[in-house]
Amino acid sequence: MSNQRYPEEFKIEAAKQVTDRGLPVAEVAVRLGMSVHSLYAWVKRYSKPTEQRLQEDDQQVELRRLRAELKRVTEERDILKKAAAYFAKECG
């Protein structure tokens, strides 16, 4: 399948067809031309209250930022370790 991006309204409506109307996930996925896996993920995501979903989104953004910062700081530390070892060998 393609990596097509769907608008959030589309995702919400697709999830509602499963949760509110009680239609089978496979049927809705086929009718909308998407993967069953994606629809299950949308149902899981959009069945939560909006406030909780937004809070989880904020947490995910913060987690990605912290992971990127940790990677950068770890690389800087490794460079400094190598530089310190190089200069210690030169001076000693």
C-alpha positions, 0 to 999 in steps of 0.5 A: 500500500502507499504511504498516503496521508489522510486528514484527521477528520477522515480518520475520525469519521472512519473510526466512528464507523467502527465504534459508533455504527458497529461496522466490521473493521475489515469492511470499513477498511476495504470500502475506504481503500486502506489497510486494516492495521491503520484503521485499528490504530485510528480506532484506538487513537480516536476512541480516547477523549480529545483532551487525553489524546492531545496530552499524549500527542504533547508527550510524544513531541516532548519525548522525540525532542528529548531523544534527539537532545540525548543523541546530540549530547551523547555524540558531543560527550564521545567527541570530547572523550576522544579529544581528551584521550588524544591530548593526554597521549600527546602530553604524556 
